[in-house]
Amino acid sequence: MAEVLVYVDHVDGAVRKPTLELLTLARRIGEPVAVALGNGAEATAATLGEHGAVRVLTADAPEFADYLVVPKVDALQAAVEAVSPAAVLVPSSAEGKEIAARLAVRIGSGIITDAVDLEASDEGPVATQSVFAASFTTKSRVSKGTPVITVKPNSAAVEAAPAAGAVEQLAVSFSEKATGTKVTARTARESTGRPELTEAAIVVSGGRGVNGAENFAIIEALADSLGAAVGASRAAVDAGWYPHSNQVGQTGKSVSPQLYIASGISGAIQHRAGMQTSKTIVAINKDAEAPIFDLVDYGVVGDLFEVVPQLTEEIKTRKG
């Protein structure tokens, strides 16, 4: 069976969930070979092996931490040349998509971004995408070179499948451009204790109907009762009620959780584009004609200031 390269997103050896999802998808089209770079790369092997990686190619060098993107592209290119894979899978983060695009140019291959599913075919991997603000579903495959595919978080359930996970050193020669953009400073992001928005299984979002930054506390309380991430519509963000980093929509972040709860959000196409692929959608809005109700699995016509606190209390009660 052909091997499939999986780029590992990790923090000092702690593997992030989207990578485990990629390993699950990779097993559908071949044997996963993980590529882990930077500090803690070898420490990822146990987790990667538990989830199907037959091999783990590792490399560590100051360039991976000190410079942006290009050193990682150099390493992935080296991995492609060493393995001759059937495909390269990369998480659909902002950095992941830039790495994938640069790699595709380097190796003269086609690229598919933001896939939500993968399947095998005689002519190569077929990727499913949700396009045009999630109004259509398409199936595509790369017709030239080694397919480079980025996959959205929450596209597949993580499945353990123990494999060898044998660690091998990857020899990397850095290009002249590798040191073109240097990281001059880092500031730790203040932790909210909530999951990352794009990776969360549950997202609770507030919109114009929240009517003020101080009122987002009830959205946060519901999110915390569910162990969810907090999102916001563009209207709420533009009004300064919540940080831009939490914006869900075409000009914000795209999410695809198991459960999406929209409170006080009308359902403009800009917002729908960022959350329409969510598995189950619940809306709370006092306007029964709001466009969001055309999209939802469950809708509550009511005042969010009454509904959301009651929902939060009911969840807390049932959790005991």
C-alpha positions as CSV (number, residue, x, y, z in Angstrom):
1,M,0.0,0.0,0.0
2,A,1.3,3.5,-0.9
3,E,2.4,5.8,1.9
4,V,0.7,9.1,2.8
5,L,2.6,11.9,4.4
6,V,0.9,13.6,7.3
7,Y,2.3,16.9,8.6
8,V,2.2,17.0,12.4
9,D,0.8,20.0,14.2
10,H,2.2,19.8,17.8
11,V,3.3,22.0,20.6
12,D,6.6,20.7,22.2
13,G,5.6,17.1,21.5
14,A,1.9,17.4,22.4
15,V,0.0,16.4,19.2
16,R,-3.0,18.5,18.4
17,K,-6.4,16.9,17.5
18,P,-6.5,17.9,13.8
19,T,-3.4,15.8,13.2
20,L,-5.0,12.7,14.7
21,E,-8.0,13.3,12.4
22,L,-5.6,13.4,9.4
23,L,-4.1,10.1,10.4
24,T,-7.6,8.6,10.5
25,L,-8.3,10.0,7.0
26,A,-4.8,9.0,5.7
27,R,-5.5,5.3,6.5
28,R,-8.3,5.4,4.0
29,I,-5.9,6.1,1.1
30,G,-2.7,4.5,2.3
31,E,-0.2,4.0,5.1
32,P,0.3,7.1,7.2
33,V,3.9,8.4,7.5
34,A,4.0,11.3,10.0
35,V,6.4,14.3,9.6
36,A,7.1,15.9,13.0
37,L,9.4,19.0,13.1
38,G,10.9,21.2,15.8
39,N,11.2,20.9,19.6
40,G,9.7,17.7,20.9
41,A,9.3,16.1,17.5
42,E,10.5,12.7,18.7
43,A,8.1,12.9,21.7
44,T,5.1,12.8,19.3
45,A,5.9,9.2,18.2
46,A,4.0,7.4,20.8
47,T,0.8,9.3,20.1
48,L,1.2,9.1,16.4
49,G,1.9,5.4,16.5
50,E,-1.3,4.8,18.5
51,H,-3.3,6.5,15.8
52,G,-1.8,4.7,12.8
53,A,1.5,6.2,11.8
54,V,3.7,3.4,10.5
55,R,6.7,5.7,10.6
56,V,7.5,9.1,12.1
57,L,10.0,11.2,10.3
58,T,11.5,13.8,12.7
59,A,13.8,16.7,12.4
60,D,14.8,19.5,14.8
61,A,16.8,22.6,14.1
62,P,16.7,26.2,15.3
63,E,15.3,27.3,11.9
64,F,11.9,25.7,12.6
65,A,11.4,28.0,15.6
66,D,13.3,31.1,14.5
67,Y,11.9,31.6,11.0
68,L,8.5,31.5,9.5
69,V,7.1,28.7,7.3
70,V,9.9,28.2,4.7
71,P,12.0,25.8,6.9
72,K,9.0,23.6,7.3
73,V,8.4,23.6,3.6
74,D,12.0,22.6,3.1
75,A,11.5,19.7,5.5
76,L,8.2,18.5,3.8
77,Q,9.9,18.7,0.4
78,A,12.7,16.5,1.7
79,A,10.1,14.1,3.1
80,V,8.3,13.9,-0.3
81,E,11.6,13.2,-2.0
82,A,12.5,10.5,0.5
83,V,9.1,8.7,0.6
84,S,7.4,9.4,-2.8
85,P,4.0,9.4,-1.2
86,A,0.6,9.0,-2.7
87,A,-0.5,12.3,-1.1
88,V,0.5,14.9,1.5
89,L,-2.0,15.9,4.1
90,V,-1.8,19.1,6.1
91,P,-4.2,20.6,8.7
92,S,-6.2,23.6,7.3
93,S,-4.8,26.2,9.7
94,A,-3.6,29.5,8.3
95,E,0.0,28.3,8.6
96,G,-0.9,24.9,7.3
97,K,-2.4,26.2,4.1
98,E,0.6,28.4,3.4
99,I,2.9,25.5,3.9
100,A,0.8,23.3,1.6
101,A,0.6,26.0,-1.1
102,R,4.4,26.6,-1.1
103,L,5.0,22.8,-1.1
104,A,2.7,22.3,-4.1
105,V,4.5,25.0,-6.1
106,R,7.9,23.4,-5.1
107,I,7.0,19.9,-6.3
108,G,4.9,21.0,-9.3
109,S,1.7,19.5,-7.9
110,G,-2.0,20.4,-7.6
111,I,-3.5,21.4,-4.3
112,I,-6.9,21.1,-2.7
113,T,-7.7,23.2,0.4
114,D,-10.3,22.9,3.1
115,A,-11.3,19.3,2.4
116,V,-13.9,17.8,4.7
117,D,-13.6,14.2,3.6
118,L,-11.2,11.9,1.7
119,E,-11.7,8.6,-0.1
120,A,-9.6,6.4,-2.2
121,S,-10.0,5.9,-6.0
122,D,-8.0,4.2,-8.7
123,E,-6.8,7.6,-10.0
124,G,-5.8,9.0,-6.6
125,P,-7.4,10.4,-3.5
126,V,-10.8,12.1,-3.9
127,A,-11.4,15.1,-1.6
128,T,-14.8,16.4,-0.7
129,Q,-15.1,20.2,-0.2
130,S,-17.9,22.4,0.9
131,V,-17.9,25.5,-1.4
132,F,-19.6,28.7,-2.2
133,A,-20.5,29.5,1.4
134,A,-21.3,25.8,1.9
135,S,-24.1,26.0,-0.7
136,F,-22.6,23.1,-2.7
137,T,-20.5,20.0,-2.1
138,T,-17.9,19.1,-4.6
139,K,-15.6,16.1,-5.1
140,S,-12.2,16.8,-6.6
141,R,-8.9,15.1,-7.2
142,V,-5.5,16.4,-8.2
143,S,-4.6,15.5,-11.8
144,K,-0.9,16.4,-11.7
145,G,1.9,15.4,-9.3
146,T,1.6,14.3,-5.7
147,P,-1.7,15.6,-4.3
148,V,-1.3,18.2,-1.5
149,I,-4.5,18.4,0.5
150,T,-5.4,20.5,3.5
151,V,-8.2,19.2,5.7
152,K,-10.5,21.2,8.0
153,P,-10.6,20.4,11.7
154,N,-13.5,18.2,12.9
155,S,-13.8,16.6,9.5
156,A,-13.3,13.0,10.9
157,A,-13.7,11.3,14.2
158,V,-10.4,10.3,15.7
159,E,-9.9,6.6,15.6
160,A,-7.0,4.8,17.3
161,A,-5.3,2.1,15.2
162,P,-2.0,1.1,16.7
163,A,1.0,0.9,14.3
164,A,4.7,0.8,14.6
165,G,5.4,4.5,14.8
166,A,9.1,3.9,14.1
167,V,11.1,7.0,14.6
168,E,13.4,8.0,11.7
169,Q,15.6,11.0,11.3
170,L,14.7,13.2,8.3
171,A,17.7,14.9,6.7
172,V,16.8,18.5,5.8
173,S,18.8,21.0,3.8
174,F,17.5,24.5,4.2
175,S,17.1,26.7,1.2
176,E,18.5,30.2,0.9
177,K,15.0,31.6,1.5
178,A,14.6,29.7,4.8
179,T,15.9,32.6,6.8
180,G,14.1,35.3,4.9
181,T,11.5,36.1,7.6
182,K,12.8,36.0,11.2
183,V,10.7,35.7,14.3
184,T,11.8,38.7,16.5
185,A,9.5,38.3,19.5
186,R,6.8,36.0,20.9
187,T,4.0,36.9,23.3
188,A,2.0,34.1,25.0
189,R,-1.7,34.3,24.3
190,E,-3.7,34.7,27.5
191,S,-5.5,31.4,28.1
192,T,-9.2,31.4,28.6
193,G,-9.3,27.7,29.5
194,R,-11.6,27.1,26.5
195,P,-10.8,24.9,23.5
196,E,-9.4,26.5,20.3
197,L,-12.3,27.8,18.2
198,T,-11.5,26.0,15.0
199,E,-10.9,22.7,16.8
200,A,-13.7,22.7,19.3
201,A,-16.4,20.0,19.2
202,I,-18.9,22.5,20.5
203,V,-19.1,26.3,19.7
204,V,-21.4,28.8,21.2
205,S,-21.6,32.1,19.3
206,G,-23.2,35.5,20.0
207,G,-24.2,38.1,17.5
208,R,-25.8,41.6,17.3
209,G,-28.7,40.4,19.5
210,V,-26.3,40.1,22.5
211,N,-26.4,43.9,22.5
212,G,-23.1,44.7,24.2
213,A,-19.7,43.4,25.3
214,E,-20.9,43.1,28.9
215,N,-23.7,40.7,27.8
216,F,-21.3,38.2,26.3
217,A,-20.9,36.8,29.8
218,I,-24.1,34.8,29.3
219,I,-22.7,33.4,26.1
220,E,-19.5,32.5,27.9
221,A,-21.4,30.9,30.7
222,L,-23.3,28.6,28.3
223,A,-20.1,27.7,26.5
224,D,-18.3,26.9,29.8
225,S,-21.2,24.6,30.9
226,L,-20.7,22.6,27.7
227,G,-16.9,22.8,27.6
228,A,-17.3,24.8,24.4
229,A,-15.4,27.5,22.5
230,V,-16.9,31.0,22.2
231,G,-17.5,32.6,18.8
232,A,-18.9,35.9,17.6
233,S,-20.5,37.2,14.5
234,R,-18.9,40.0,12.4
235,A,-21.5,42.5,13.7
236,A,-20.5,41.7,17.3
237,V,-16.8,41.9,16.5
238,D,-17.1,45.2,14.5
239,A,-19.0,46.7,17.4
240,G,-16.0,45.9,19.6
241,W,-18.0,43.5,21.8
242,Y,-15.7,40.5,21.3
243,P,-12.1,40.0,19.9
244,H,-11.7,39.5,16.2
245,S,-9.8,36.2,16.9
246,N,-13.2,34.8,17.9
247,Q,-15.1,35.9,14.7
248,V,-16.8,33.1,12.8
249,G,-17.5,33.8,9.2
250,Q,-16.2,34.4,5.7
251,T,-13.7,37.1,7.0
252,G,-13.2,35.3,10.3
253,K,-12.6,31.7,11.1
254,S,-14.3,28.7,9.6
255,V,-15.6,26.1,12.1
256,S,-17.2,22.7,11.7
257,P,-18.0,21.4,15.2
258,Q,-20.4,18.6,16.2
259,L,-22.7,21.2,17.8
260,Y,-23.0,25.0,16.9
261,I,-25.3,27.2,19.0
262,A,-26.0,30.6,17.5
263,S,-27.5,33.2,19.9
264,G,-28.8,36.5,18.6
265,I,-27.3,35.9,15.1
266,S,-29.6,36.7,12.1
267,G,-27.8,34.3,9.7
268,A,-26.3,36.6,7.1
269,I,-24.4,34.7,4.3
270,Q,-21.1,36.0,5.7
271,H,-21.6,34.2,8.9
272,R,-23.2,31.1,7.4
273,A,-20.1,30.6,5.2
274,G,-18.0,30.0,8.4
275,M,-20.3,27.6,10.2
276,Q,-22.7,25.9,7.7
277,T,-20.8,22.6,7.8
278,S,-21.4,22.1,11.5
279,K,-23.0,18.8,12.2
280,T,-25.9,20.0,14.4
281,I,-26.9,23.7,14.4
282,V,-29.1,25.3,17.1
283,A,-30.3,28.9,16.8
284,I,-31.9,31.2,19.5
285,N,-33.4,34.4,18.1
286,K,-36.5,36.4,18.9
287,D,-37.2,37.1,15.2
288,A,-39.0,34.1,13.8
289,E,-38.2,35.2,10.2
290,A,-34.4,35.4,10.8
291,P,-32.6,33.6,7.9
292,I,-30.6,31.5,10.4
293,F,-33.8,29.4,10.9
294,D,-33.6,28.2,7.3
295,L,-30.3,26.5,8.2
296,V,-30.8,25.0,11.6
297,D,-31.6,21.5,13.0
298,Y,-33.3,23.1,16.0
299,G,-34.6,26.6,16.5
300,V,-35.8,28.5,19.5
301,V,-37.8,31.6,18.9
302,G,-37.3,33.6,22.0
303,D,-35.3,36.3,23.9
304,L,-31.8,35.0,24.3
305,F,-31.5,36.8,27.7
306,E,-34.2,34.5,28.9
307,V,-33.4,31.3,27.0
308,V,-29.7,31.1,27.3
309,P,-29.5,31.4,31.1
310,Q,-32.2,28.8,31.5
311,L,-30.4,26.5,29.1
312,T,-27.1,27.0,31.0
313,E,-28.8,26.1,34.3
314,E,-30.5,23.1,32.9
315,I,-27.2,21.8,31.5
316,K,-25.5,22.4,34.9
317,T,-28.4,20.5,36.7
318,R,-28.1,17.5,34.4
319,K,-24.4,17.3,34.8
320,G,-25.1,17.2,38.5
